[in-house]
Amino acid sequence: MTTRALPAVLVLLTLAACGPGPTTLPDPPTVGAPSSAVKSAAVPNVVGMDHQAAQDAMQKAGFYYLTEEDSTGQGRQLVNDSNWVVVAQVPAAGEVVPQSDKILLRSKKKTDSAASAPSSSTAKTAAVPNVVGVDHQDAQNALQKAGFYYLTEEDATGQGRQLVVDHNWVVVEQIPAAGKVVPQSDKILLRSKKKTDP
């Protein structure tokens, strides 16, 4: 071997030694099987509490799916929760429900006068019709016929789809439950799925 070829061989050997070694991938993390049992708990009574304290109490009891709304019907956003007080909750205090269920807290500003909140003593009440298993549009019609106009809806599958053509959907759950007597100004939630869903 000539002396001129020796440095080239040494460079090649050095590069080969510095190259990447065998690549090994780490084992994937081990994940336990999901629990088939959903924990249930009694919903704490938070009516009359500061809104922030009410949320804290719900979370302490294991409820994290919390929603909120202005109980006066003015549609205001609850920006500073400590400025609001809970006047109603759905589900009611003491009901035992899965901790994954949605909890609705209806609140008013602490500075609101008593006149700004709808009075439950003067509001007309009625029994909520049973619309579970009914075409979504027909369910809305039945509720409006019974005097309920504050209707909300959501995709019961959790996919967050919008209910564009109501006749393509069927109600699988309603809140409040059928037969419950509530003020007709209360919000009714219809949870529906597409008729083509499994």
Backbone torsions as a table, in degrees:
resi	resn	phi	psi	omega
1	MET	NA	136.2	-178.8
2	THR	-80.5	160.1	-179.8
3	THR	-69.0	-21.4	178.2
4	ARG	-76.9	-29.5	-179.2
5	ALA	-81.1	-23.9	-177.3
6	LEU	-61.2	-46.6	178.2
7	PRO	-61.7	-35.6	179.9
8	ALA	-65.9	-39.3	178.7
9	VAL	-67.5	-41.7	179.0
10	LEU	-62.7	-39.7	178.7
11	VAL	-63.8	-44.1	-179.8
12	LEU	-63.6	-42.0	178.7
13	LEU	-64.9	-38.7	179.6
14	THR	-65.7	-44.4	179.8
15	LEU	-64.3	-39.1	179.2
16	ALA	-65.7	-36.2	-180.0
17	ALA	-72.5	-28.6	-178.4
18	CYS	-88.2	-9.7	-177.6
19	GLY	-64.2	169.0	-179.1
20	PRO	-66.0	138.9	177.8
21	GLY	-81.3	-169.6	178.8
22	PRO	-64.0	133.4	-178.8
23	THR	-87.7	127.9	176.0
24	THR	-122.6	134.4	178.5
25	LEU	-93.7	142.9	177.9
26	PRO	-68.5	152.7	176.9
27	ASP	-65.2	143.7	177.7
28	PRO	-65.4	151.9	179.9
29	PRO	-65.0	146.8	178.6
30	THR	-86.2	126.5	179.4
31	VAL	-117.0	129.4	179.2
32	GLY	-69.7	158.0	178.2
33	ALA	-65.5	139.8	179.3
34	PRO	-63.9	145.1	179.3
35	SER	-73.5	134.9	-179.8
36	SER	-81.7	-15.2	-177.7
37	ALA	-96.8	124.2	175.1
38	VAL	-93.1	130.4	-179.1
39	LYS	-71.0	141.0	175.5
40	SER	-117.2	155.9	179.1
41	ALA	-155.2	161.2	175.8
42	ALA	-77.2	134.7	179.1
43	VAL	-73.3	125.6	-179.7
44	PRO	-69.8	155.3	177.1
45	ASN	-84.3	113.6	-179.2
46	VAL	-118.9	5.7	178.5
47	VAL	-64.2	130.9	-178.3
48	GLY	93.4	-8.0	-179.1
49	MET	-88.5	153.4	168.1
50	ASP	-52.9	137.0	-173.2
51	HIS	-58.4	-42.2	179.9
52	GLN	-64.3	-43.3	178.6
53	ALA	-63.8	-34.4	178.5
54	ALA	-65.7	-43.6	177.3
55	GLN	-61.5	-43.2	178.9
56	ASP	-60.5	-41.8	-179.9
57	ALA	-65.2	-40.2	178.9
58	MET	-63.7	-45.1	-179.4
59	GLN	-65.9	-36.7	177.5
60	LYS	-62.6	-31.3	178.6
61	ALA	-84.8	0.7	176.5
62	GLY	96.3	9.2	178.7
63	PHE	-100.7	117.2	-177.2
64	TYR	-117.8	-11.3	179.4
65	TYR	-90.0	81.2	-173.9
66	LEU	-107.9	133.5	173.8
67	THR	-124.0	162.9	-175.9
68	GLU	-146.2	157.1	175.1
69	GLU	-157.1	156.8	176.5
70	ASP	-73.1	115.6	-175.6
71	SER	-72.2	-12.9	-178.6
72	THR	-81.1	-9.7	-179.0
73	GLY	84.1	6.0	-179.5
74	GLN	-84.4	-8.3	176.6
75	GLY	71.0	21.4	179.4
76	ARG	-72.4	147.9	176.6
77	GLN	-84.4	140.8	178.3
78	LEU	-85.1	87.1	-175.4
79	VAL	-78.3	-51.6	178.2
80	ASN	-110.1	98.4	-173.3
81	ASP	-55.9	-28.9	-178.5
82	SER	-70.6	-12.9	178.0
83	ASN	-88.7	3.1	-174.6
84	TRP	-121.6	156.0	177.4
85	VAL	-129.6	138.5	-177.8
86	VAL	-75.5	128.6	177.9
87	VAL	-112.4	-15.4	177.2
88	ALA	-157.6	154.7	178.1
89	GLN	-142.3	145.8	176.5
90	VAL	-133.2	121.6	1.0
91	PRO	-70.5	166.3	-178.3
92	ALA	-68.9	157.4	177.7
93	ALA	-58.5	137.8	177.6
94	GLY	92.4	-18.3	178.2
95	GLU	-66.4	136.5	177.3
96	VAL	-94.2	116.5	-177.0
97	VAL	-136.5	160.8	174.9
98	PRO	-60.1	140.9	-178.6
99	GLN	-67.0	-11.9	176.7
100	SER	-86.0	-6.3	-179.8
101	ASP	-67.9	154.2	177.4
102	LYS	-77.8	136.1	176.0
103	ILE	-113.2	127.3	177.6
104	LEU	-104.8	125.9	175.4
105	LEU	-110.8	117.8	178.0
106	ARG	-100.0	120.6	-173.2
107	SER	-129.6	160.0	173.7
108	LYS	-129.1	158.5	178.4
109	LYS	-66.7	145.7	178.9
110	LYS	-62.9	-24.4	-179.2
111	THR	-87.8	-6.2	179.0
112	ASP	-66.0	142.3	175.0
113	SER	-78.2	163.9	178.8
114	ALA	-61.7	-28.7	-178.5
115	ALA	-71.4	-21.4	-176.8
116	SER	-77.5	-18.5	178.5
117	ALA	-97.2	140.2	178.0
118	PRO	-61.5	134.2	-179.8
119	SER	-82.2	124.9	179.4
120	SER	-70.8	-21.0	-179.2
121	SER	-78.6	-25.0	-179.9
122	THR	-101.1	-15.2	-178.9
123	ALA	-72.0	139.9	176.3
124	LYS	-70.2	140.4	178.2
125	THR	-115.5	159.0	177.8
126	ALA	-159.1	159.9	175.4
127	ALA	-78.3	134.8	179.4
128	VAL	-73.3	125.0	178.8
129	PRO	-66.3	154.6	176.2
130	ASN	-83.8	113.9	179.9
131	VAL	-120.2	9.3	177.4
132	VAL	-67.0	131.4	-178.8
133	GLY	89.2	1.3	-177.2
134	VAL	-100.3	146.0	171.8
135	ASP	-47.4	135.7	-172.8
136	HIS	-58.3	-43.1	-179.9
137	GLN	-65.4	-42.9	178.5
138	ASP	-64.2	-33.6	177.9
139	ALA	-65.4	-44.2	177.5
140	GLN	-61.1	-42.6	179.4
141	ASN	-61.1	-42.8	-178.8
142	ALA	-65.0	-41.0	179.8
143	LEU	-67.0	-40.9	178.4
144	GLN	-66.7	-36.4	177.3
145	LYS	-63.0	-30.7	179.2
146	ALA	-85.4	0.5	176.4
147	GLY	98.3	7.6	179.4
148	PHE	-100.2	117.1	-177.8
149	TYR	-117.5	-11.6	179.2
150	TYR	-89.6	82.2	-173.9
151	LEU	-109.8	134.1	174.5
152	THR	-125.8	163.4	-176.0
153	GLU	-146.8	155.5	174.4
154	GLU	-154.9	156.9	177.5
155	ASP	-72.4	114.9	-175.9
156	ALA	-69.7	-14.6	-178.3
157	THR	-82.1	-10.2	-178.5
158	GLY	84.0	6.0	-179.0
159	GLN	-83.9	-8.6	177.3
160	GLY	71.9	20.2	-179.9
161	ARG	-71.8	148.7	176.7
162	GLN	-85.1	140.8	177.7
163	LEU	-85.8	89.7	-174.5
164	VAL	-81.8	-52.3	177.7
165	VAL	-108.8	101.8	-172.1
166	ASP	-58.7	-31.0	-179.5
167	HIS	-68.0	-13.0	178.6
168	ASN	-87.4	1.2	-174.4
169	TRP	-122.4	156.7	176.7
170	VAL	-131.0	139.3	-177.9
171	VAL	-75.1	129.7	177.7
172	VAL	-113.0	-14.8	178.3
173	GLU	-157.4	147.3	175.9
174	GLN	-135.4	144.1	177.9
175	ILE	-133.4	120.6	2.7
176	PRO	-71.4	166.1	-177.8
177	ALA	-67.7	157.5	177.9
178	ALA	-59.1	139.2	176.9
179	GLY	90.6	-16.7	180.0
180	LYS	-70.4	133.5	178.8
181	VAL	-90.4	118.0	-177.4
182	VAL	-138.1	161.9	174.2
183	PRO	-59.8	140.7	-178.5
184	GLN	-67.8	-12.4	176.8
185	SER	-84.7	-7.3	179.8
186	ASP	-67.4	153.4	177.3
187	LYS	-77.0	136.7	174.5
188	ILE	-112.5	126.4	178.0
189	LEU	-103.9	126.2	174.7
190	LEU	-109.7	119.4	176.0
191	ARG	-101.7	119.4	-172.6
192	SER	-127.6	160.8	173.4
193	LYS	-130.6	158.7	178.2
194	LYS	-65.8	146.5	179.6
195	LYS	-63.4	-23.0	178.8
196	THR	-87.9	-5.8	178.4
197	ASP	-70.5	150.2	176.6
198	PRO	-66.3	NA	NA
